[in-house]
Amino acid sequence: AAAAAAAATDLELSELTAITPLDGRYGSRVEGSQGHISQRGGADHHHDVKAIEYVLKNRFRNHETLSRVLEFTHFACTSEDINNLAHALILQEAAKAHLLPAMDKSR
């Protein structure tokens, strides 16, 4: 499995290797914003549920009550809770960095 994962990271990005249409067939239409809204760009923004769980656990360690129940943090973090918030933040960032400036230019 590790060898397959390593080989997968060496694949050149194309319509066939893209995970989402924003990385593949629509890539040319969203070229400037791919760092924000594509699967590859999203990896830089920690929307992995486990990564968020670790961040929260680190913050909870200093809380008197929460520090006693750290092992239950994952149960409070369903993937949809985290993904919904992450998607909203990604869209907000992409709009500020790319969409709104493009709209201002076209005036």
JOTAVEN-V365444 format. One record per backbone hydrogen bond with DSSP energy under -1.0 kcal/mol. NH is the residue of the N-H (numbers start at 0). CO is the residue of the C=O. E is the energy in kcal/mol with one decimal. If there is no record, write none. Layout:
NH	CO	E
NH	CO	E
//
This chain:
4	0	-2.3
5	1	-2.4
6	2	-2.4
7	3	-2.2
8	4	-1.4
17	13	-1.7
22	19	-1.2
23	19	-1.4
25	20	-2.6
26	23	-1.9
28	25	-1.1
29	25	-1.0
32	29	-1.2
35	32	-2.1
36	32	-2.2
37	33	-1.6
41	37	-2.9
42	38	-1.1
43	40	-1.4
44	41	-1.9
51	47	-2.2
52	48	-2.5
53	49	-2.3
54	50	-2.1
55	51	-2.7
56	52	-2.7
57	53	-2.3
58	54	-1.8
59	55	-2.7
60	56	-1.5
62	59	-1.9
66	62	-2.2
67	64	-1.3
68	65	-1.7
71	68	-1.9
72	69	-2.0
76	73	-1.2
81	77	-1.8
82	78	-3.1
83	79	-2.6
84	80	-1.5
85	81	-2.8
86	82	-2.9
87	83	-1.8
88	84	-2.2
89	85	-2.6
90	86	-2.5
91	87	-2.2
92	88	-2.5
93	89	-2.7
94	90	-2.4
95	91	-2.1
96	92	-2.5
97	93	-2.6
98	93	-1.6
99	94	-3.1
101	97	-1.9
102	98	-2.2
103	99	-2.5
104	100	-2.1
105	101	-1.4
106	103	-1.0
//
